[in-house]
Amino acid sequence: MSSLEKHSENKMIAFSEVRKHASPSDLWLVIDNKIYDFKKFFAVHPGGKDILLKYAGKDATEAFDEIHSREIL
């Protein structure tokens, strides 16, 4: 997933800030306490757009782990 950008490398971001990024053009997901920008991946996500929007601006760790391995990040 080279199109993902990690936002939480070595800096703290408040969850209130994460919640602001919940639209197709500005889509962050939290996975294992790391923030990922999914906006570039939104249109091509094999599981569809709806699941990304469901977890946009939220912690998606549990849902992610049910389907993916961490190596994909």
C-alpha positions, 0 to 999 in steps of 0.5 A: 500500500504505497499510497498510504501515508502514516501521520503518527510517526513520532508525534502525538495527534489528538483523537479530536483531530483524527475525527475531523478527517472523515470524508473521501477527500480527507480520510484518516483511519487509526490502525494499531495506534497509528494514523493512516491517510487513506484518501489516495487509496479510497477509490481503489480499495478492493473492499469498497468505499463504504467500509472506509467511510464507516471507519473514517476518522475512527479507530479501525484496528479491530475491523482491519485485523479481521480481514488484513495482515499488518504486513499490508501496511 
